[in-house]
Amino acid sequence: MAMSHVKTFRSVIKTKEVVGILSQRTFSAGAGKAKKDKKGGSQTDAPKASTLAKEVKATTVVGGNILKDGTDPKILPDSEYPDWLWGLLDKRPALSELSRKKIETLPYEDLKRFVKLDNRRSIKENNSLKAKN
């Protein structure tokens, strides 16, 4: 079970890395004017792929550093992470599912979630009524 969570986190990290590469702004080395080909379109170089080694990608969280002089954090073994981390990706019941159950039989965590979601629903309802008036 812990290995599947690690795979999920690694896929999220890889996805963010790809998005970061695709959304990076690049500047041309020319004098500000793009070369035009014979048909009137401009020639642009394709964005360069990441040159990081696969070993670095597998052992560090690329882009995880927030400090100016720091380095990217290393990926630790599963035993080094707290237990609550592995439950973050678990599916939690929706308001409609919680409202079908008896409130007296709900566990404390589900009861807290029910109250929070019900308050959110009533606030949205009140806001929509005020917007109409």
N, CA and C atoms as an extended XYZ file, in Angstrom:
399
Properties=species:S:1:pos:R:3:atomname:S:1:resname:S:1:resid:I:1 pbc="F F F"
N         0.826       -1.191        0.000 N   MET     1
C         0.000        0.000        0.000 CA  MET     1
C         0.865        1.246        0.000 C   MET     1
N         1.935        1.230        0.783 N   ALA     2
C         2.799        2.401        0.857 CA  ALA     2
C         3.505        2.641       -0.470 C   ALA     2
N         3.844        1.568       -1.168 N   MET     3
C         4.526        1.732       -2.458 CA  MET     3
C         3.604        2.381       -3.480 C   MET     3
N         2.295        2.068       -3.431 N   SER     4
C         1.382        2.698       -4.387 CA  SER     4
C         1.273        4.195       -4.124 C   SER     4
N         1.344        4.601       -2.846 N   HIS     5
C         1.317        6.027       -2.537 CA  HIS     5
C         2.577        6.716       -3.041 C   HIS     5
N         3.707        6.037       -2.914 N   VAL     6
C         4.960        6.620       -3.402 CA  VAL     6
C         4.892        6.788       -4.915 C   VAL     6
N         4.354        5.775       -5.598 N   LYS     7
C         4.212        5.876       -7.047 CA  LYS     7
C         3.290        7.030       -7.413 C   LYS     7
N         2.208        7.207       -6.646 N   THR     8
C         1.283        8.302       -6.905 CA  THR     8
C         1.973        9.638       -6.707 C   THR     8
N         2.743        9.788       -5.604 N   PHE     9
C         3.449       11.039       -5.366 CA  PHE     9
C         4.485       11.296       -6.449 C   PHE     9
N         5.173       10.247       -6.862 N   ARG    10
C         6.171       10.428       -7.909 CA  ARG    10
C         5.517       10.835       -9.213 C   ARG    10
N         4.330       10.275       -9.533 N   SER    11
C         3.659       10.662      -10.766 CA  SER    11
C         3.181       12.107      -10.680 C   SER    11
N         2.753       12.553       -9.489 N   VAL    12
C         2.360       13.949       -9.316 CA  VAL    12
C         3.565       14.854       -9.501 C   VAL    12
N         4.704       14.428       -8.950 N   ILE    13
C         5.920       15.223       -9.087 CA  ILE    13
C         6.318       15.305      -10.550 C   ILE    13
N         6.264       14.180      -11.270 N   LYS    14
C         6.619       14.180      -12.686 CA  LYS    14
C         5.657       15.048      -13.484 C   LYS    14
N         4.359       14.988      -13.159 N   THR    15
C         3.376       15.798      -13.862 CA  THR    15
C         3.653       17.280      -13.650 C   THR    15
N         3.947       17.680      -12.408 N   LYS    16
C         4.261       19.081      -12.140 CA  LYS    16
C         5.525       19.495      -12.858 C   LYS    16
N         6.480       18.570      -12.969 N   GLU    17
C         7.730       18.864      -13.643 CA  GLU    17
C         7.474       19.115      -15.127 C   GLU    17
N         6.627       18.273      -15.741 N   VAL    18
C         6.313       18.444      -17.162 CA  VAL    18
C         5.567       19.743      -17.377 C   VAL    18
N         4.612       20.050      -16.505 N   VAL    19
C         3.866       21.304      -16.621 CA  VAL    19
C         4.814       22.488      -16.473 C   VAL    19
N         5.754       22.385      -15.538 N   GLY    20
C         6.730       23.451      -15.347 CA  GLY    20
C         7.589       23.648      -16.581 C   GLY    20
N         7.984       22.550      -17.228 N   ILE    21
C         8.800       22.655      -18.427 CA  ILE    21
C         7.991       23.255      -19.566 C   ILE    21
N         6.741       22.835      -19.704 N   LEU    22
C         5.919       23.335      -20.796 CA  LEU    22
C         5.512       24.790      -20.605 C   LEU    22
N         5.401       25.230      -19.352 N   SER    23
C         4.935       26.591      -19.109 CA  SER    23
C         6.065       27.581      -18.892 C   SER    23
N         7.322       27.146      -19.039 N   GLN    24
C         8.433       28.071      -18.865 CA  GLN    24
C         8.470       29.041      -20.030 C   GLN    24
N         8.767       30.273      -19.729 N   ARG    25
C         8.879       31.279      -20.761 CA  ARG    25
C        10.315       31.271      -21.276 C   ARG    25
N        10.444       31.225      -22.575 N   THR    26
C        11.782       31.197      -23.159 CA  THR    26
C        12.002       32.459      -23.966 C   THR    26
N        13.238       32.867      -24.076 N   PHE    27
C        13.587       34.054      -24.830 CA  PHE    27
C        14.560       33.663      -25.926 C   PHE    27
N        14.433       34.326      -27.049 N   SER    28
C        15.340       34.006      -28.148 CA  SER    28
C        16.666       34.724      -27.942 C   SER    28
N        17.696       34.161      -28.509 N   ALA    29
C        19.022       34.746      -28.381 CA  ALA    29
C        19.265       35.799      -29.457 C   ALA    29
N        18.332       35.946      -30.377 N   GLY    30
C        18.499       36.900      -31.477 CA  GLY    30
C        18.281       38.326      -31.029 C   GLY    30
N        18.239       39.217      -31.984 N   ALA    31
C        18.114       40.644      -31.704 CA  ALA    31
C        16.672       41.063      -31.506 C   ALA    31
N        15.781       40.117      -31.293 N   GLY    32
C        14.396       40.480      -31.033 CA  GLY    32
C        13.486       40.222      -32.209 C   GLY    32
N        14.037       39.928      -33.383 N   LYS    33
C        13.214       39.644      -34.552 CA  LYS    33
C        13.376       38.183      -34.922 C   LYS    33
N        12.257       37.548      -35.195 N   ALA    34
C        12.302       36.146      -35.585 CA  ALA    34
C        12.592       36.035      -37.069 C   ALA    34
N        13.300       34.997      -37.447 N   LYS    35
C        13.584       34.761      -38.860 CA  LYS    35
C        12.311       34.289      -39.532 C   LYS    35
N        12.087       34.714      -40.738 N   LYS    36
C        10.896       34.296      -41.466 CA  LYS    36
C        11.301       33.345      -42.572 C   LYS    36
N        10.489       32.323      -42.736 N   ASP    37
C        10.780       31.405      -43.825 CA  ASP    37
C        10.147       31.936      -45.104 C   ASP    37
N        10.228       31.176      -46.182 N   LYS    38
C         9.774       31.634      -47.492 CA  LYS    38
C         8.266       31.858      -47.542 C   LYS    38
N         7.504       31.159      -46.713 N   LYS    39
C         6.046       31.271      -46.743 CA  LYS    39
C         5.533       32.393      -45.856 C   LYS    39
N         6.385       33.106      -45.198 N   GLY    40
C         5.959       34.225      -44.373 CA  GLY    40
C         5.834       33.883      -42.903 C   GLY    40
N         5.898       32.625      -42.541 N   GLY    41
C         5.826       32.224      -41.139 CA  GLY    41
C         7.176       32.395      -40.485 C   GLY    41
N         7.213       32.321      -39.193 N   SER    42
C         8.490       32.492      -38.503 CA  SER    42
C         9.051       31.135      -38.102 C   SER    42
N        10.368       31.048      -38.063 N   GLN    43
C        11.037       29.829      -37.638 CA  GLN    43
C        11.359       29.964      -36.162 C   GLN    43
N        10.967       28.985      -35.386 N   THR    44
C        11.306       28.989      -33.970 CA  THR    44
C        11.915       27.657      -33.614 C   THR    44
N        12.813       27.679      -32.687 N   ASP    45
C        13.411       26.442      -32.206 CA  ASP    45
C        12.458       25.789      -31.222 C   ASP    45
N        12.421       24.465      -31.237 N   ALA    46
C        11.582       23.735      -30.288 CA  ALA    46
C        12.173       23.889      -28.893 C   ALA    46
N        11.327       23.928      -27.848 N   PRO    47
C        11.871       24.044      -26.496 CA  PRO    47
C        12.719       22.829      -26.165 C   PRO    47
N        13.817       23.080      -25.471 N   LYS    48
C        14.732       21.994      -25.132 CA  LYS    48
C        14.185       21.198      -23.958 C   LYS    48
N        14.372       19.889      -24.011 N   ALA    49
C        13.918       19.010      -22.944 CA  ALA    49
C        14.851       19.132      -21.743 C   ALA    49
N        14.383       18.664      -20.622 N   SER    50
C        15.180       18.712      -19.403 CA  SER    50
C        16.429       17.858      -19.559 C   SER    50
N        17.545       18.364      -19.072 N   THR    51
C        18.801       17.634      -19.203 CA  THR    51
C        19.207       16.966      -17.900 C   THR    51
N        18.300       16.910      -16.924 N   LEU    52
C        18.615       16.267      -15.660 CA  LEU    52
C        18.733       14.754      -15.849 C   LEU    52
N        19.653       14.165      -15.154 N   ALA    53
C        19.841       12.720      -15.236 CA  ALA    53
C        18.666       12.005      -14.588 C   ALA    53
N        18.397       10.796      -15.060 N   LYS    54
C        17.284       10.030      -14.499 CA  LYS    54
C        17.528        9.693      -13.034 C   LYS    54
N        18.794        9.518      -12.653 N   GLU    55
C        19.108        9.210      -11.262 CA  GLU    55
C        18.736       10.370      -10.352 C   GLU    55
N        18.961       11.588      -10.822 N   VAL    56
C        18.628       12.772      -10.027 CA  VAL    56
C        17.116       12.896       -9.899 C   VAL    56
N        16.400       12.631      -10.973 N   LYS    57
C        14.944       12.728      -10.936 CA  LYS    57
C        14.337       11.694       -9.991 C   LYS    57
N        14.953       10.528       -9.883 N   ALA    58
C        14.414        9.463       -9.052 CA  ALA    58
C        14.765        9.628       -7.580 C   ALA    58
N        15.759       10.438       -7.249 N   THR    59
C        16.181       10.547       -5.856 CA  THR    59
C        15.909       11.901       -5.233 C   THR    59
N        15.536       12.914       -6.008 N   THR    60
C        15.273       14.242       -5.461 CA  THR    60
C        13.935       14.767       -5.955 C   THR    60
N        13.388       15.708       -5.212 N   VAL    61
C        12.172       16.395       -5.613 CA  VAL    61
C        12.623       17.631       -6.395 C   VAL    61
N        12.603       17.526       -7.713 N   VAL    62
C        13.103       18.602       -8.551 CA  VAL    62
C        12.165       19.796       -8.434 C   VAL    62
N        12.719       20.945       -8.104 N   GLY    63
C        11.920       22.158       -7.954 CA  GLY    63
C        11.307       22.312       -6.575 C   GLY    63
N        11.652       21.452       -5.639 N   GLY    64
C        11.094       21.517       -4.293 CA  GLY    64
C        11.809       22.502       -3.388 C   GLY    64
N        12.903       23.059       -3.844 N   ASN    65
C        13.668       23.992       -3.029 CA  ASN    65
C        13.001       25.367       -3.044 C   ASN    65
N        12.808       25.959       -1.873 N   ILE    66
C        12.224       27.291       -1.793 CA  ILE    66
C        13.223       28.313       -1.284 C   ILE    66
N        14.410       27.852       -0.927 N   LEU    67
C        15.424       28.745       -0.384 CA  LEU    67
C        16.397       29.171       -1.478 C   LEU    67
N        16.939       30.352       -1.339 N   LYS    68
C        17.853       30.880       -2.332 CA  LYS    68
C        19.135       30.060       -2.419 C   LYS    68
N        19.697       29.682       -1.280 N   ASP    69
C        20.961       28.957       -1.261 CA  ASP    69
C        20.785       27.466       -1.009 C   ASP    69
N        19.575       26.965       -0.985 N   GLY    70
C        19.332       25.568       -0.647 CA  GLY    70
C        19.437       24.646       -1.843 C   GLY    70
N        19.232       23.366       -1.585 N   THR    71
C        19.217       22.359       -2.640 CA  THR    71
C        17.868       21.653       -2.611 C   THR    71
N        17.564       20.949       -3.693 N   ASP    72
C        16.312       20.208       -3.753 CA  ASP    72
C        16.321       19.086       -2.723 C   ASP    72
N        15.190       18.854       -2.034 N   PRO    73
C        15.154       17.815       -1.001 CA  PRO    73
C        15.224       16.417       -1.606 C   PRO    73
N        15.797       15.494       -0.860 N   LYS    74
C        15.914       14.097       -1.284 CA  LYS    74
C        14.620       13.355       -0.970 C   LYS    74
N        14.293       12.370       -1.802 N   ILE    75
C        13.149       11.506       -1.541 CA  ILE    75
C        13.598       10.455       -0.532 C   ILE    75
N        12.879       10.387        0.580 N   LEU    76
C        13.236        9.481        1.669 CA  LEU    76
C        12.477        8.166        1.541 C   LEU    76
N        12.893        7.131        2.264 N   PRO    77
C        12.107        5.882        2.284 CA  PRO    77
C        10.749        6.125        2.952 C   PRO    77
N         9.787        5.263        2.665 N   ASP    78
C         8.428        5.432        3.186 CA  ASP    78
C         8.381        5.484        4.703 C   ASP    78
N         9.269        4.790        5.377 N   SER    79
C         9.245        4.745        6.833 CA  SER    79
C         9.616        6.090        7.459 C   SER    79
N        10.233        6.971        6.709 N   GLU    80
C        10.655        8.276        7.221 CA  GLU    80
C         9.526        9.314        7.208 C   GLU    80
N         8.417        9.016        6.526 N   TYR    81
C         7.307        9.962        6.426 CA  TYR    81
C         6.259        9.649        7.491 C   TYR    81
N         5.502       10.648        7.960 N   PRO    82
C         4.475       10.391        8.987 CA  PRO    82
C         3.313        9.561        8.436 C   PRO    82
N         2.618        8.869        9.323 N   ASP    83
C         1.525        7.981        8.918 CA  ASP    83
C         0.355        8.732        8.286 C   ASP    83
N         0.077        9.955        8.741 N   TRP    84
C        -1.074       10.700        8.225 CA  TRP    84
C        -0.897       11.077        6.757 C   TRP    84
N         0.340       11.092        6.283 N   LEU    85
C         0.605       11.479        4.892 CA  LEU    85
C        -0.032       10.505        3.913 C   LEU    85
N        -0.067        9.226        4.276 N   TRP    86
C        -0.572        8.210        3.359 CA  TRP    86
C        -2.084        8.237        3.237 C   TRP    86
N        -2.775        8.925        4.121 N   GLY    87
C        -4.227        9.002        4.045 CA  GLY    87
C        -4.737       10.226        3.302 C   GLY    87
N        -3.839       11.084        2.830 N   LEU    88
C        -4.268       12.315        2.176 CA  LEU    88
C        -4.974       12.070        0.840 C   LEU    88
N        -4.618       11.009        0.165 N   LEU    89
C        -5.207       10.744       -1.149 CA  LEU    89
C        -6.429        9.847       -1.093 C   LEU    89
N        -6.834        9.414        0.101 N   ASP    90
C        -8.015        8.562        0.231 CA  ASP    90
C        -9.266        9.357       -0.096 C   ASP    90
N       -10.235        8.687       -0.718 N   LYS    91
C       -11.506        9.333       -1.068 CA  LYS    91
C       -12.322        9.552        0.199 C   LYS    91
N       -12.898       10.746        0.306 N   ARG    92
C       -13.741       11.056        1.457 CA  ARG    92
C       -15.172       11.217        0.973 C   ARG    92
N       -16.155       10.856        1.815 N   PRO    93
C       -17.547       10.862        1.366 CA  PRO    93
C       -18.061       12.283        1.089 C   PRO    93
N       -18.943       12.380        0.098 N   ALA    94
C       -19.551       13.651       -0.268 CA  ALA    94
C       -20.713       13.954        0.676 C   ALA    94
N       -21.212       15.181        0.592 N   LEU    95
C       -22.318       15.608        1.461 CA  LEU    95
C       -23.559       14.757        1.216 C   LEU    95
N       -23.863       14.448       -0.026 N   SER    96
C       -25.054       13.652       -0.328 CA  SER    96
C       -24.962       12.253        0.290 C   SER    96
N       -23.778       11.681        0.268 N   GLU    97
C       -23.593       10.358        0.867 CA  GLU    97
C       -23.700       10.420        2.381 C   GLU    97
N       -23.135       11.465        2.976 N   LEU    98
C       -23.204       11.609        4.431 CA  LEU    98
C       -24.623       11.908        4.905 C   LEU    98
N       -25.377       12.664        4.124 N   SER    99
C       -26.734       13.025        4.553 CA  SER    99
C       -27.686       11.837        4.489 C   SER    99
N       -27.373       10.806        3.686 N   ARG   100
C       -28.211        9.610        3.625 CA  ARG   100
C       -28.059        8.736        4.857 C   ARG   100
N       -26.937        8.860        5.552 N   LYS   101
C       -26.690        8.044        6.738 CA  LYS   101
C       -27.277        8.721        7.974 C   LYS   101
N       -27.489        7.933        9.027 N   LYS   102
C       -27.965        8.499       10.282 CA  LYS   102
C       -26.820        9.258       10.937 C   LYS   102
N       -27.096       10.447       11.412 N   ILE   103
C       -26.072       11.288       12.008 CA  ILE   103
C       -25.531       10.651       13.289 C   ILE   103
N       -26.390        9.954       14.021 N   GLU   104
C       -25.963        9.351       15.279 CA  GLU   104
C       -24.932        8.241       15.074 C   GLU   104
N       -24.935        7.628       13.901 N   THR   105
C       -24.033        6.497       13.663 CA  THR   105
C       -22.734        6.900       12.966 C   THR   105
N       -22.611        8.158       12.595 N   LEU   106
C       -21.400        8.596       11.894 CA  LEU   106
C       -20.212        8.661       12.840 C   LEU   106
N       -19.027        8.249       12.360 N   PRO   107
C       -17.821        8.461       13.174 CA  PRO   107
C       -17.520        9.954       13.291 C   PRO   107
N       -16.673       10.296       14.253 N   TYR   108
C       -16.398       11.706       14.545 CA  TYR   108
C       -15.855       12.451       13.324 C   TYR   108
N       -14.917       11.856       12.591 N   GLU   109
C       -14.329       12.523       11.416 CA  GLU   109
C       -15.374       12.784       10.346 C   GLU   109
N       -16.269       11.806       10.102 N   ASP   110
C       -17.332       11.997        9.123 CA  ASP   110
C       -18.342       13.025        9.599 C   ASP   110
N       -18.592       13.078       10.898 N   LEU   111
C       -19.511       14.078       11.440 CA  LEU   111
C       -18.953       15.491       11.258 C   LEU   111
N       -17.666       15.656       11.507 N   LYS   112
C       -17.027       16.958       11.284 CA  LYS   112
C       -17.129       17.352        9.817 C   LYS   112
N       -16.881       16.394        8.926 N   ARG   113
C       -16.960       16.677        7.487 CA  ARG   113
C       -18.386       17.036        7.089 C   ARG   113
N       -19.368       16.348        7.643 N   PHE   114
C       -20.766       16.638        7.335 CA  PHE   114
C       -21.123       18.071        7.744 C   PHE   114
N       -20.723       18.472        8.951 N   VAL   115
C       -21.021       19.829        9.435 CA  VAL   115
C       -20.351       20.863        8.541 C   VAL   115
N       -19.100       20.625        8.181 N   LYS   116
C       -18.371       21.567        7.330 CA  LYS   116
C       -19.023       21.699        5.958 C   LYS   116
N       -19.364       20.579        5.326 N   LEU   117
C       -19.965       20.620        3.994 CA  LEU   117
C       -21.369       21.202        4.023 C   LEU   117
N       -22.119       20.908        5.099 N   ASP   118
C       -23.471       21.459        5.215 CA  ASP   118
C       -23.417       22.971        5.413 C   ASP   118
N       -22.466       23.448        6.230 N   ASN   119
C       -22.308       24.903        6.401 CA  ASN   119
C       -21.916       25.562        5.083 C   ASN   119
N       -21.016       24.943        4.342 N   ARG   120
C       -20.598       25.492        3.059 CA  ARG   120
C       -21.780       25.586        2.086 C   ARG   120
N       -22.625       24.527        2.079 N   ARG   121
C       -23.796       24.528        1.204 CA  ARG   121
C       -24.765       25.646        1.576 C   ARG   121
N       -25.007       25.819        2.882 N   SER   122
C       -25.958       26.856        3.300 CA  SER   122
C       -25.414       28.256        3.030 C   SER   122
N       -24.112       28.455        3.167 N   ILE   123
C       -23.517       29.764        2.845 CA  ILE   123
C       -23.670       30.067        1.366 C   ILE   123
N       -23.412       29.070        0.518 N   LYS   124
C       -23.563       29.278       -0.930 CA  LYS   124
C       -25.014       29.582       -1.283 C   LYS   124
N       -25.924       28.892       -0.626 N   GLU   125
C       -27.356       29.122       -0.888 CA  GLU   125
C       -27.750       30.541       -0.471 C   GLU   125
N       -27.309       30.975        0.700 N   ASN   126
C       -27.612       32.323        1.161 CA  ASN   126
C       -26.991       33.388        0.254 C   ASN   126
N       -25.779       33.151       -0.207 N   ASN   127
C       -25.133       34.099       -1.107 CA  ASN   127
C       -25.860       34.206       -2.443 C   ASN   127
N       -26.364       33.080       -2.943 N   SER   128
C       -27.080       33.142       -4.218 CA  SER   128
C       -28.417       33.866       -4.054 C   SER   128
N       -29.070       33.707       -2.889 N   LEU   129
C       -30.317       34.423       -2.651 CA  LEU   129
C       -30.076       35.928       -2.537 C   LEU   129
N       -28.981       36.320       -1.876 N   LYS   130
C       -28.658       37.740       -1.757 CA  LYS   130
C       -28.278       38.343       -3.098 C   LYS   130
N       -27.664       37.564       -3.950 N   ALA   131
C       -27.250       38.066       -5.268 CA  ALA   131
C       -28.467       38.301       -6.165 C   ALA   131
N       -29.506       37.523       -5.972 N   LYS   132
C       -30.712       37.676       -6.785 CA  LYS   132
C       -31.504       38.906       -6.386 C   LYS   132
N       -31.424       39.299       -5.128 N   ASN   133
C       -32.222       40.442       -4.639 CA  ASN   133
C       -31.566       41.750       -4.892 C   ASN   133
